[in-house]
Amino acid sequence: MRQQLVIVGAGPRGTGILERIAANAPALHGGSGLDIHLVDPHPPGGGRIWREEQSPLLWMNSHAEDVTMFTDETVAMDGPVREGPTLHEWARLDGRVFADRRVQGRYLRWVYEQALADLPADVSVYHHPRRALRVGGPREGRQQVWLEDRPRPLLADLVILTLGHLDGELDADQAELARYAREHGLVHLPPDFTADSDLSSLAPGEPVLVRGFGLAFVDLMVLLTEGRGGRYEGDTYLPSGREPVLYVGSRRGVPYHSKIGYDWTGDRPPLPRFLGPAEVAELLARPDGFDFRRDVWPLVEKELGFAHYHRLFTAHPGRTAMAWTDFEEKYALAGDPAEIRALVAAAVPDPADRLDLAALDHPLDGVRYASHEEFQAGLREYVEADLDRRHDPAHSPDLGVFLGLLSVYGQLVRLGDVGPWWHGFFSYLASGPPGPRLRQLLALSRAGLLRFVGAGMTVTAEDGVFRAASPTVPGFSVTARALVEARLPEPTVGRARDGLLRELHADGAASTPGGLLRVDPRDGRVLDGAGRPHPRRFALGPYTDTRTPGAFTRPRTGGPAFRQNDATARAALAFLRDLAGRLAA
C-alpha cells in the first residue's frame, strides 16, 4: 500500500511544508510511494488569505524585497538550503514596492508548483477543495480525516495541520453587542478577515464605529473609500459620495507605526545578545515555570535596548557621550532597569535618543484634549511625525529595534504561549502599514471621512444605538447604528468556529491557558494533557503555542517558520520511512 500524508491547509504554511518535504526527500524518503493530500477549500499556494481572487486595492504589508518563501544560510535547520527568488525578484518589481495581494497569490502558486516539480517521481499530490471536519484514529494506527460532503474519510499515516487564520466565536462583550444589534436593527460586523466581510450594510454618509487600529482597519479603510469609487490627488482625497464616516479607536488610540522607509547600512547589532538559546533553555528548565512579565520581559527589554543603542553608538556617535565599548560593558553588567536608566542618561544626552518602550506602547497615556476637533489635529500631527521619523535614516536606531524584535520573536517561539500581549506589541511596532497608507489616512481625516475617537475606546449599547467614548477627549461621545470589530479573530482552540480544532481538543489534544494548541517545539507534534507528543499528528500556525511573527520571512533573518517547517517535514519523512521499514519486515 502507498503511504498517505494529509496536510490540512494549503496556504503559505502548507506550501512551505511541501517545499521542505521536496527539499528533504532525497535524504529521507523511503521510496515506497507516497500520496500527499492537500485539504483546503481555497487554491493551493495562497489559500484563503492570499488567494488571487481579491480586490487589487489590497496591498501586502511588506516591501516586495522583504518577502521570501525560500530558505537561506541563516536558517538554523538540519535540512538542505534551497534558495529561490524573493517576491520582487520573481515578479520583477522594485524591491521597495508594496505589491498587491493578488501578485503575492501568484507568487505563492508558483512556489507551490515548484515544490510539486521537485518531489520524487513516486510522490503524488492531490488537492481536495473541501473543509476538513475532524481527525480521528488511534495513536498507533492510521488516522481518519473527515471532509465536508464526503461520506468516507481520507486515511492517513500522518496528518499535518497548517490551518492559518480561522473564524472564531464572539467573546462575551462582542456577543452582547451582536445580540443588541439583532434586537434593535443595528449592524455589528464581528472580527474577520476584512476582504471576506460583507460591507454593503455600511451606508454612505452614515457614522460607523470601528474598534481596532491595525491592519484589518487599514483594509476596511481602503475598501470603504477607494473601494467605493473615491480617489486621491496628491495628499487630497476626492470622495465619491458613497463613503460612510469612520470613527476609529482602540486600546492605544493610534495606528500601528509606519513601515520603515529606508535601507540598513553599516554593521548589524550582534543578536541575540541577552535573550538567546541559553536564556531560553534556562527559562524552560525552571521547575516552577516562568512568568512573562517577571522573568522574560526584562530580557526582552534589555535585548531591544541593546539593538537600539548599538545602532545609535555605531551610526550616530556624535549623539553619544561615551565610547561604545565602555557603554556595552556597563550595559551588560547593569542588573536592573534603574541602573540601565542611569547609564543611558549619562551616555545619551538627548532624551529623544533614548529608548522608552512603555511610552511607545502607550503614546496617549495621560494625554487629554479639550475637544474632539483638537484631538483630530493632534493625532494628525502624531501620524505625520511618525511618518517623518520612520522615513529618516537619522532615526535608524528604530531599524535596530526592528531587527531586535525579529530576533526576540525567534527566541520566544521556543518558549510556547507567552500570551497575546507580546504579539500585539510586536505587530504595533514592527508590522504596521506602509507609509502611503498612513498618508491616505491623513487625507481621509482632513476630508472628514475618518474621525479619531481616542485610547481606551469603550463601546456601549443604549437607547437603540451604539455609543463610543474615550478618556482622551473627556465628555465626548459619538453614536452610530453600525459597529465594526476591525481585527482578526483570536486564534484560540476554545473559540475556533472550525470544528476540527474543537474535536481535536475533545480527543485529548492539550491547550495552553491562553487557548492555543500545545505542540512539541522540536517538530510540531500535537501534545496531550500529559505532554506526550502524538506520533501521527502535527500542527503549525497561529493557533499553536509556537506561532511565528507573520506569514512570510525576510531574507537572511533566520526565520523561525522555516526552521519549524523543516523540522516537521523531516520528522514526517523519517516516520514514514521507518514505518515502511517495519511493515516490510
Backbone torsions as a table, in degrees:
resi	resn	phi	psi	omega
1	MET	NA	139.7	175.3
2	ARG	-72.5	143.4	178.1
3	GLN	-74.7	152.9	-174.2
4	GLN	-126.3	126.1	175.4
5	LEU	-121.9	126.1	177.7
6	VAL	-110.0	126.4	175.0
7	ILE	-112.4	115.9	-179.1
8	VAL	-96.2	109.7	-175.3
9	GLY	112.5	112.0	-174.4
10	ALA	-114.1	25.4	175.7
11	GLY	-81.9	-153.6	-176.7
12	PRO	-57.0	-37.9	179.8
13	ARG	-68.7	-47.9	177.9
14	GLY	-60.7	-39.7	177.7
15	THR	-65.2	-40.5	178.1
16	GLY	-64.1	-38.0	175.9
17	ILE	-63.4	-43.6	179.8
18	LEU	-61.9	-41.1	178.2
19	GLU	-61.8	-40.4	-179.6
20	ARG	-72.9	-31.9	174.3
21	ILE	-63.0	-44.2	178.7
22	ALA	-63.1	-39.7	-178.0
23	ALA	-69.0	-36.4	-175.8
24	ASN	-92.6	-11.3	-176.6
25	ALA	-58.5	-40.8	-179.2
26	PRO	-55.5	-32.5	-178.2
27	ALA	-92.9	-28.0	-168.4
28	LEU	-120.1	-16.7	-178.0
29	HIS	-72.3	131.7	-175.9
30	GLY	-76.7	-11.1	177.8
31	GLY	75.2	22.6	-177.5
32	SER	-101.1	9.0	-179.3
33	GLY	91.8	128.0	-176.0
34	LEU	-142.7	130.5	171.7
35	ASP	-106.5	126.0	176.9
36	ILE	-107.8	123.6	-179.6
37	HIS	-108.1	117.4	175.3
38	LEU	-96.0	122.1	-177.3
39	VAL	-112.1	113.4	179.9
40	ASP	-168.5	128.3	178.3
41	PRO	-67.0	-13.7	-178.9
42	HIS	-104.1	162.9	-175.4
43	PRO	-63.1	141.2	176.9
44	PRO	-60.9	147.7	-177.6
45	GLY	105.9	-78.4	-178.5
46	GLY	-81.4	-30.5	-174.8
47	GLY	62.9	-154.9	-176.6
48	ARG	-70.0	-51.8	-170.5
49	ILE	-70.0	-35.6	-174.2
50	TRP	-110.8	23.4	178.3
51	ARG	-62.4	153.1	-178.3
52	GLU	-72.4	-27.4	-176.4
53	GLU	-86.3	77.7	171.4
54	GLN	-151.2	171.9	-171.9
55	SER	-58.4	133.7	176.1
56	PRO	-68.8	-9.5	178.3
57	LEU	-75.3	-18.0	-176.6
58	LEU	-86.9	124.8	-176.4
59	TRP	-100.1	163.9	163.4
60	MET	-70.2	163.5	-179.1
61	ASN	-103.1	11.2	-179.3
62	SER	-134.2	151.2	171.5
63	HIS	-58.8	147.1	-177.5
64	ALA	-60.2	-29.5	-179.7
65	GLU	-76.0	-12.5	-177.5
66	ASP	-99.4	14.5	-177.0
67	VAL	-122.7	118.2	175.8
68	THR	-141.5	152.1	174.3
69	MET	-111.5	12.8	-173.7
70	PHE	-122.0	145.2	-178.7
71	THR	-76.0	163.9	173.8
72	ASP	-147.1	-174.7	-171.6
73	GLU	-69.2	-11.2	-179.6
74	THR	-83.3	-10.8	-177.2
75	VAL	-82.0	122.2	179.4
76	ALA	-81.9	92.7	-176.7
77	MET	-146.2	164.7	-179.8
78	ASP	-88.8	-23.0	-177.7
79	GLY	-78.6	170.8	-178.6
80	PRO	-75.4	146.8	172.5
81	VAL	-76.1	130.9	173.3
82	ARG	-128.2	96.7	-176.1
83	GLU	-74.2	155.9	177.8
84	GLY	-157.4	176.8	-175.0
85	PRO	-73.2	145.6	167.3
86	THR	-70.9	173.7	178.8
87	LEU	-59.2	-43.4	-175.4
88	HIS	-70.6	-33.1	176.7
89	GLU	-69.0	-42.2	-178.3
90	TRP	-68.1	-43.0	-176.0
91	ALA	-88.9	-2.5	-177.9
92	ARG	56.3	49.7	178.7
93	LEU	-107.3	158.1	167.6
94	ASP	-58.8	132.6	-176.5
95	GLY	-61.0	-23.9	-176.9
96	ARG	-90.9	2.8	179.9
97	VAL	-76.4	146.7	168.5
98	PHE	-97.2	98.2	-174.8
99	ALA	-67.9	154.9	175.0
100	ASP	-77.8	162.5	-170.8
101	ARG	-70.9	-21.6	177.2
102	ARG	-68.2	-36.6	176.2
103	VAL	-63.5	-43.6	177.9
104	GLN	-62.6	-38.1	177.0
105	GLY	-60.2	-39.7	178.2
106	ARG	-68.3	-38.9	176.4
107	TYR	-59.9	-45.8	-179.3
108	LEU	-65.2	-37.2	176.7
109	ARG	-62.9	-40.2	178.7
110	TRP	-65.7	-42.1	177.5
111	VAL	-60.1	-43.0	177.4
112	TYR	-59.4	-46.1	-179.0
113	GLU	-66.5	-34.3	175.6
114	GLN	-64.6	-41.8	178.5
115	ALA	-62.1	-42.3	177.2
116	LEU	-58.6	-44.9	-177.2
117	ALA	-65.8	-26.6	-176.7
118	ASP	-88.4	-6.2	179.7
119	LEU	-71.9	152.2	176.0
120	PRO	-59.6	158.7	-175.2
121	ALA	-63.2	-27.0	-177.3
122	ASP	-91.9	13.0	176.1
123	VAL	-109.1	124.8	179.2
124	SER	-115.4	146.7	-179.0
125	VAL	-122.1	133.4	179.8
126	TYR	-126.7	132.3	177.1
127	HIS	-100.9	128.7	177.5
128	HIS	-111.0	104.7	-176.1
129	PRO	-78.3	63.1	-178.8
130	ARG	-140.2	165.0	172.2
131	ARG	-84.0	141.5	170.7
132	ALA	-86.1	132.9	-175.1
133	LEU	-97.6	-38.4	179.7
134	ARG	-165.4	162.1	176.9
135	VAL	-122.9	128.8	177.8
136	GLY	-130.7	-178.2	177.8
137	GLY	118.8	155.9	-178.8
138	PRO	-72.8	154.2	-179.9
139	ARG	-55.4	-38.3	-173.3
140	GLU	-100.9	8.0	-177.4
141	GLY	-127.7	-176.3	-179.5
142	ARG	-62.1	142.3	179.1
143	GLN	-91.7	156.3	176.4
144	GLN	-119.1	125.8	178.8
145	VAL	-112.8	111.2	-176.9
146	TRP	-88.9	132.1	-177.9
147	LEU	-111.1	153.1	176.9
148	GLU	-61.1	135.8	176.4
149	ASP	59.7	32.5	176.4
150	ARG	-135.6	122.3	-171.7
151	PRO	-71.5	-25.6	-178.3
152	ARG	-118.7	147.4	-178.2
153	PRO	-80.0	160.1	165.3
154	LEU	-75.5	134.0	174.7
155	LEU	-91.5	136.5	-173.5
156	ALA	-138.3	133.0	170.1
157	ASP	-72.9	-30.4	176.9
158	LEU	-143.8	150.4	175.0
159	VAL	-128.1	131.3	175.1
160	ILE	-120.1	120.4	179.5
161	LEU	-96.1	118.8	177.2
162	THR	-129.0	66.0	-165.2
163	LEU	-79.6	-20.3	-178.9
164	GLY	69.7	-155.0	-178.5
165	HIS	-77.1	135.9	-174.9
166	LEU	-121.6	154.5	171.7
167	ASP	-67.2	149.2	-177.8
168	GLY	-133.1	155.3	173.8
169	GLU	-71.9	154.6	-179.3
170	LEU	-70.3	148.7	171.3
171	ASP	-78.4	178.0	-172.1
172	ALA	-61.3	-42.2	-179.7
173	ASP	-64.5	-47.3	180.0
174	GLN	-64.6	-39.1	179.9
175	ALA	-63.0	-39.8	179.0
176	GLU	-66.5	-40.7	178.0
177	LEU	-67.0	-37.2	178.0
178	ALA	-65.7	-41.1	177.8
179	ARG	-62.0	-43.9	179.3
180	TYR	-61.6	-40.5	179.3
181	ALA	-61.5	-43.2	179.5
182	ARG	-63.6	-39.6	-176.3
183	GLU	-73.6	-24.8	-174.4
184	HIS	-116.8	12.7	177.2
185	GLY	67.1	32.3	178.3
186	LEU	-98.0	176.2	178.5
187	VAL	-113.3	124.7	174.1
188	HIS	-130.0	111.1	178.4
189	LEU	-98.6	119.7	-173.8
190	PRO	-76.8	171.2	173.7
191	PRO	-54.4	135.8	-173.3
192	ASP	-165.6	163.5	166.5
193	PHE	-71.4	113.7	-166.0
194	THR	-55.8	-35.1	-179.1
195	ALA	-62.8	-19.1	179.4
196	ASP	-97.1	-6.6	-176.9
197	SER	-76.6	141.8	173.8
198	ASP	-86.5	105.6	-175.1
199	LEU	-95.9	4.9	-174.6
200	SER	-65.6	-21.5	-179.0
201	SER	-79.5	-5.7	178.7
202	LEU	-89.9	104.0	-166.6
203	ALA	-80.0	147.7	176.1
204	PRO	-56.7	137.0	175.7
205	GLY	78.1	-11.7	-176.4
206	GLU	-87.4	146.2	175.8
207	PRO	-70.6	141.7	176.9
208	VAL	-131.1	124.1	174.7
209	LEU	-82.1	137.0	-178.6
210	VAL	-128.8	120.1	174.7
211	ARG	-101.1	115.3	-178.6
212	GLY	125.5	131.3	-175.0
213	PHE	-126.8	23.0	-178.1
214	GLY	-100.0	-145.4	-171.6
215	LEU	-73.2	-31.8	176.2
216	ALA	-64.0	-36.7	175.7
217	PHE	-63.4	-42.6	-179.3
218	VAL	-58.8	-44.4	177.0
219	ASP	-60.2	-42.9	179.0
220	LEU	-61.1	-45.5	178.7
221	MET	-56.9	-44.2	-178.5
222	VAL	-65.8	-47.1	-174.9
223	LEU	-69.1	-26.7	-179.3
224	LEU	-92.4	-1.3	179.0
225	THR	-120.2	-82.0	174.8
226	GLU	-58.0	-36.2	179.5
227	GLY	-64.6	-15.9	176.7
228	ARG	-111.4	20.9	170.6
229	GLY	99.9	-1.9	175.8
230	GLY	-74.1	167.2	179.7
231	ARG	-152.2	162.3	-179.4
232	TYR	-108.4	136.6	168.4
233	GLU	-121.0	101.8	-173.5
234	GLY	62.3	-126.2	-179.3
235	ASP	-95.0	15.5	-179.1
236	THR	-113.9	135.4	175.9
237	TYR	-98.5	129.7	177.9
238	LEU	-106.3	105.9	-174.2
239	PRO	-72.5	156.7	175.2
240	SER	-91.6	-15.3	-175.0
241	GLY	92.4	-2.9	-178.5
242	ARG	-103.1	3.2	-176.1
243	GLU	-83.5	142.7	164.9
244	PRO	-78.4	175.7	175.2
245	VAL	-105.5	118.5	-173.9
246	LEU	-94.0	123.7	173.2
247	TYR	-106.8	107.2	-169.5
248	VAL	-114.6	138.8	175.1
249	GLY	-153.1	175.9	-177.5
250	SER	-166.4	-173.3	177.3
251	ARG	-62.1	-45.8	178.9
252	ARG	-83.8	-30.0	179.5
253	GLY	82.8	5.7	-179.4
254	VAL	-132.8	156.4	176.2
255	PRO	-70.8	161.3	173.3
256	TYR	-57.3	151.4	179.5
257	HIS	-63.6	144.4	179.6
258	SER	-60.6	149.4	167.9
259	LYS	-57.9	144.1	178.3
260	ILE	-72.6	134.9	-170.6
261	GLY	-109.2	27.5	176.2
262	TYR	-141.2	164.8	-176.7
263	ASP	-93.1	158.9	175.9
264	TRP	-76.2	139.1	171.3
265	THR	-133.2	153.8	176.8
266	GLY	83.4	-167.6	-175.9
267	ASP	-75.5	138.6	173.8
268	ARG	-83.2	150.6	176.1
269	PRO	-63.6	136.8	-179.1
270	PRO	-74.9	94.7	-176.0
271	LEU	-114.1	150.7	-4.5
272	PRO	-74.4	153.7	-178.7
273	ARG	-121.0	-48.5	-178.3
274	PHE	-115.3	-10.4	175.4
275	LEU	-135.1	89.1	-179.4
276	GLY	-128.3	-166.4	-178.0
277	PRO	-55.9	-37.2	-178.1
278	ALA	-66.7	-43.4	-180.0
279	GLU	-67.2	-38.6	177.7
280	VAL	-63.7	-43.9	179.1
281	ALA	-60.7	-40.1	179.1
282	GLU	-65.1	-41.0	178.3
283	LEU	-64.0	-43.1	-178.9
284	LEU	-68.5	-26.0	-177.8
285	ALA	-82.5	-7.5	-178.1
286	ARG	-66.5	125.2	-175.5
287	PRO	-63.3	-28.9	-179.1
288	ASP	-98.7	11.4	-179.6
289	GLY	76.8	-167.8	-177.6
290	PHE	-138.4	157.9	175.3
291	ASP	-110.7	132.2	-173.7
292	PHE	-60.7	-51.6	-175.9
293	ARG	-65.9	-39.6	-176.2
294	ARG	-78.9	-41.8	-168.7
295	ASP	-107.0	-33.1	-173.1
296	VAL	-98.3	-45.2	-174.7
297	TRP	-58.1	-40.1	177.0
298	PRO	-57.8	-35.5	177.2
299	LEU	-70.3	-40.1	176.9
300	VAL	-61.0	-47.6	-177.8
301	GLU	-60.9	-40.8	-179.0
302	LYS	-70.2	-36.7	178.5
303	GLU	-65.4	-45.3	-179.9
304	LEU	-67.0	-37.7	175.7
305	GLY	-62.7	-41.8	178.3
306	PHE	-59.9	-45.0	179.9
307	ALA	-62.6	-40.7	179.3
308	HIS	-63.1	-52.3	-173.4
309	TYR	-74.8	-29.7	173.6
310	HIS	-57.1	-45.6	-179.9
311	ARG	-68.1	-42.2	-179.1
312	LEU	-61.4	-47.1	-176.4
313	PHE	-70.7	-35.5	-175.7
314	THR	-86.7	-30.2	-177.6
315	ALA	-101.5	-23.8	-177.1
316	HIS	-134.3	58.1	-173.6
317	PRO	-63.4	-23.2	179.1
318	GLY	-66.1	-14.5	-179.9
319	ARG	-100.5	16.4	178.9
320	THR	-125.8	160.0	-176.5
321	ALA	-120.5	24.9	-176.6
322	MET	-156.6	150.2	174.5
323	ALA	-68.7	145.4	-178.3
324	TRP	-58.8	-41.8	-177.6
325	THR	-61.0	-38.4	178.1
326	ASP	-68.6	-44.4	-179.4
327	PHE	-62.7	-45.3	-177.4
328	GLU	-60.6	-42.5	-179.8
329	GLU	-62.9	-46.0	-179.6
330	LYS	-68.7	-37.6	-179.8
331	TYR	-63.5	-42.0	-179.5
332	ALA	-63.9	-33.8	-177.4
333	LEU	-85.0	-18.2	-177.1
334	ALA	-61.5	127.0	-171.0
335	GLY	-100.5	-13.2	-179.5
336	ASP	-146.3	164.2	-176.6
337	PRO	-57.1	-35.9	-179.5
338	ALA	-63.9	-40.6	176.9
339	GLU	-62.2	-42.6	-179.3
340	ILE	-65.3	-42.9	179.6
341	ARG	-61.5	-40.9	179.0
342	ALA	-65.1	-41.7	178.3
343	LEU	-62.9	-46.3	-178.7
344	VAL	-63.6	-41.1	179.4
345	ALA	-60.5	-36.7	179.6
346	ALA	-75.6	-30.2	-172.1
347	ALA	-98.6	-19.6	-176.1
348	VAL	-125.8	98.7	-172.4
349	PRO	-62.3	-40.9	-174.8
350	ASP	-87.6	118.7	178.1
351	PRO	-56.4	-26.1	179.5
352	ALA	-67.3	-18.5	178.6
353	ASP	-92.1	-0.1	-178.7
354	ARG	-94.6	143.6	-179.4
355	LEU	-84.1	123.4	178.1
356	ASP	-127.3	92.1	-174.8
357	LEU	-67.2	-34.8	179.4
358	ALA	-64.2	-42.6	178.7
359	ALA	-66.9	-36.3	177.0
360	LEU	-64.3	-38.8	-176.2
361	ASP	-73.8	-29.5	-176.1
362	HIS	-132.5	69.9	-173.9
363	PRO	-67.0	-20.9	-178.4
364	LEU	-103.7	7.0	179.2
365	ASP	-58.8	124.4	178.0
366	GLY	77.2	-3.1	-179.6
367	VAL	-86.3	131.3	179.2
368	ARG	-130.2	140.6	177.6
369	TYR	-115.8	145.9	-176.0
370	ALA	-74.6	-23.6	-178.5
371	SER	-150.2	161.6	177.6
372	HIS	-60.8	-42.8	-178.6
373	GLU	-65.8	-38.6	178.3
374	GLU	-62.7	-38.4	178.4
375	PHE	-66.3	-37.3	178.2
376	GLN	-57.9	-47.2	179.1
377	ALA	-65.2	-40.4	-179.1
378	GLY	-64.7	-40.4	-179.1
379	LEU	-74.6	-31.7	173.6
380	ARG	-61.8	-40.5	177.3
381	GLU	-62.5	-39.5	178.4
382	TYR	-61.6	-46.4	-179.0
383	VAL	-66.1	-41.6	178.9
384	GLU	-62.4	-40.7	178.3
385	ALA	-65.6	-38.9	177.8
386	ASP	-63.6	-43.9	178.5
387	LEU	-61.6	-44.6	179.1
388	ASP	-60.2	-46.5	-176.7
389	ARG	-65.3	-43.6	-174.3
390	ARG	-75.8	-5.5	177.0
391	HIS	-117.5	14.1	-177.8
392	ASP	-118.9	113.5	-179.0
393	PRO	-61.5	-13.6	175.2
394	ALA	-62.7	-18.9	178.2
395	HIS	-106.7	32.2	-174.7
396	SER	-64.7	-13.4	169.0
397	PRO	-56.2	-25.1	174.8
398	ASP	-60.5	-38.1	178.6
399	LEU	-71.0	-33.0	173.0
400	GLY	-60.6	-43.4	177.8
401	VAL	-63.2	-38.8	177.5
402	PHE	-58.3	-46.2	178.0
403	LEU	-64.1	-35.8	176.4
404	GLY	-63.7	-39.6	178.2
405	LEU	-62.7	-41.8	177.5
406	LEU	-62.0	-43.1	180.0
407	SER	-63.8	-45.2	-179.0
408	VAL	-61.6	-45.0	-178.9
409	TYR	-60.3	-39.8	178.9
410	GLY	-60.8	-29.6	177.3
411	GLN	-83.6	-40.3	-177.8
412	LEU	-64.6	-27.3	176.3
413	VAL	-53.9	-34.5	-177.2
414	ARG	-73.6	-16.8	-177.0
415	LEU	-86.9	-11.6	-177.5
416	GLY	90.0	-148.3	-175.6
417	ASP	-77.1	108.5	177.5
418	VAL	-102.2	11.9	177.5
419	GLY	95.7	159.8	-174.5
420	PRO	-74.6	-20.2	-174.8
421	TRP	-59.2	-44.2	-175.4
422	TRP	-59.9	-45.6	-178.0
423	HIS	-62.6	-39.7	177.9
424	GLY	-64.9	-41.2	178.6
425	PHE	-64.1	-45.0	178.3
426	PHE	-59.0	-48.1	-177.7
427	SER	-62.7	-39.7	-179.1
428	TYR	-62.3	-42.0	-178.1
429	LEU	-86.1	-37.7	-167.0
430	ALA	-111.7	-15.3	-172.8
431	SER	-129.1	42.9	179.1
432	GLY	-81.5	-175.5	-174.9
433	PRO	-77.0	160.3	170.6
434	PRO	-58.2	147.6	178.4
435	GLY	-51.7	-44.0	179.7
436	PRO	-58.1	-30.5	177.9
437	ARG	-66.3	-40.0	178.5
438	LEU	-69.4	-30.7	174.4
439	ARG	-66.9	-36.9	174.8
440	GLN	-65.0	-40.6	177.6
441	LEU	-57.7	-42.8	178.8
442	LEU	-63.7	-41.1	179.1
443	ALA	-63.6	-40.5	178.7
444	LEU	-66.8	-35.9	177.0
445	SER	-64.8	-44.8	178.9
446	ARG	-64.0	-30.6	179.1
447	ALA	-78.9	-7.0	178.6
448	GLY	82.5	9.0	-178.9
449	LEU	-94.8	-9.2	177.9
450	LEU	-131.8	121.6	-176.9
451	ARG	-123.3	134.7	-177.3
452	PHE	-91.2	134.6	-178.3
453	VAL	-96.3	-43.1	177.9
454	GLY	129.6	-176.9	-178.6
455	ALA	-83.3	158.1	179.5
456	GLY	57.5	36.0	-176.7
457	MET	-58.6	131.3	175.0
458	THR	-112.0	146.9	175.8
459	VAL	-127.0	126.5	176.4
460	THR	-123.8	159.0	177.4
461	ALA	-115.2	118.4	-177.4
462	GLU	-159.0	150.1	177.3
463	ASP	55.2	32.4	176.0
464	GLY	77.9	13.3	179.2
465	VAL	-141.9	170.7	168.6
466	PHE	-93.8	144.0	178.8
467	ARG	-129.3	131.0	178.8
468	ALA	-116.0	142.1	177.7
469	ALA	-149.4	167.0	179.6
470	SER	-153.8	142.5	175.7
471	PRO	-65.6	-12.3	178.4
472	THR	-61.3	-35.0	177.6
473	VAL	-124.5	87.8	-176.9
474	PRO	-56.9	134.7	176.8
475	GLY	87.3	-12.1	-179.5
476	PHE	-92.2	140.5	170.2
477	SER	-149.6	162.6	179.9
478	VAL	-138.4	140.9	178.9
479	THR	-111.9	152.7	179.7
480	ALA	-157.7	160.3	177.3
481	ARG	-97.6	5.2	-179.3
482	ALA	-137.8	139.4	177.7
483	LEU	-135.3	129.3	177.2
484	VAL	-115.1	127.0	173.4
485	GLU	-89.5	94.9	-170.7
486	ALA	-87.6	76.2	175.2
487	ARG	-166.3	161.5	175.8
488	LEU	-73.7	151.8	174.9
489	PRO	-61.0	146.7	176.0
490	GLU	-63.2	131.7	-175.5
491	PRO	-82.2	69.3	-178.7
492	THR	-112.9	148.2	-178.3
493	VAL	-64.5	-43.9	-174.4
494	GLY	-65.8	-30.7	-177.3
495	ARG	-106.3	4.5	178.8
496	ALA	-64.6	130.5	176.9
497	ARG	-74.8	-15.5	178.5
498	ASP	-74.1	115.3	-176.5
499	GLY	-63.9	-24.5	-177.6
500	LEU	-58.7	-46.2	-178.5
501	LEU	-67.0	-41.9	179.8
502	ARG	-63.6	-41.7	178.1
503	GLU	-64.3	-39.4	179.3
504	LEU	-61.5	-41.8	179.3
505	HIS	-65.0	-43.5	178.9
506	ALA	-63.9	-25.7	-178.9
507	ASP	-85.2	3.4	174.3
508	GLY	118.8	-8.3	178.1
509	ALA	-66.6	136.6	-175.4
510	ALA	-87.9	153.4	173.3
511	SER	-128.1	158.9	178.4
512	THR	-79.6	166.9	175.2
513	PRO	-56.6	-27.7	177.5
514	GLY	-83.1	-1.2	174.5
515	GLY	92.8	11.1	178.0
516	LEU	-91.3	148.3	178.0
517	LEU	-68.0	128.7	-179.9
518	ARG	-83.8	129.3	178.3
519	VAL	-133.3	158.2	177.6
520	ASP	-69.3	119.5	-177.2
521	PRO	-64.7	-15.4	-178.7
522	ARG	-75.6	-39.3	-174.6
523	ASP	-144.4	2.5	176.3
524	GLY	85.4	9.2	176.9
525	ARG	-66.1	139.9	-179.8
526	VAL	-69.8	133.5	-178.3
527	LEU	-98.2	149.2	173.6
528	ASP	-97.9	-176.3	-176.0
529	GLY	-61.5	-24.4	178.6
530	ALA	-90.4	3.0	-179.1
531	GLY	82.9	11.1	179.6
532	ARG	-82.6	131.2	176.2
533	PRO	-75.2	136.5	176.7
534	HIS	-72.5	129.4	-175.7
535	PRO	-68.4	-18.8	-171.6
536	ARG	-125.6	8.6	-179.5
537	ARG	-130.3	128.0	178.0
538	PHE	-123.0	156.6	176.0
539	ALA	-149.4	138.0	176.5
540	LEU	-137.6	146.4	174.0
541	GLY	134.5	-176.3	-172.2
542	PRO	-69.7	-14.3	179.0
543	TYR	-92.3	3.2	177.1
544	THR	-103.5	168.2	-179.2
545	ASP	-86.6	14.4	171.5
546	THR	-121.5	35.7	-179.3
547	ARG	-60.7	147.1	-177.4
548	THR	-109.8	171.7	-171.6
549	PRO	-59.6	-34.3	-176.3
550	GLY	-167.2	-175.6	-176.3
551	ALA	-71.4	-28.1	-172.7
552	PHE	-128.8	167.7	-174.7
553	THR	-120.5	139.4	171.3
554	ARG	-73.3	138.5	178.5
555	PRO	-56.4	142.1	173.9
556	ARG	57.7	41.1	173.2
557	THR	-123.2	15.0	175.6
558	GLY	61.3	39.0	-171.8
559	GLY	-45.4	124.3	179.6
560	PRO	-63.7	-28.5	178.8
561	ALA	-63.7	-39.2	176.9
562	PHE	-62.7	-42.4	-180.0
563	ARG	-61.3	-44.0	179.3
564	GLN	-64.9	-46.8	-179.4
565	ASN	-57.6	-42.9	-178.1
566	ASP	-65.8	-44.1	-178.9
567	ALA	-63.6	-41.7	179.7
568	THR	-67.1	-44.8	179.6
569	ALA	-61.2	-42.2	-179.5
570	ARG	-67.7	-40.8	178.4
571	ALA	-64.0	-40.2	179.7
572	ALA	-65.1	-46.0	-179.4
573	LEU	-65.0	-40.8	179.8
574	ALA	-65.0	-40.4	178.5
575	PHE	-62.5	-45.8	-178.5
576	LEU	-65.8	-38.0	177.9
577	ARG	-63.9	-46.0	-179.1
578	ASP	-67.7	-36.8	177.7
579	LEU	-63.0	-43.4	178.3
580	ALA	-62.0	-37.9	178.8
581	GLY	-65.2	-40.8	179.9
582	ARG	-66.4	-40.9	-179.8
583	LEU	-67.2	-36.8	179.8
584	ALA	-68.0	-31.1	-179.6
585	ALA	-75.4	NA	NA
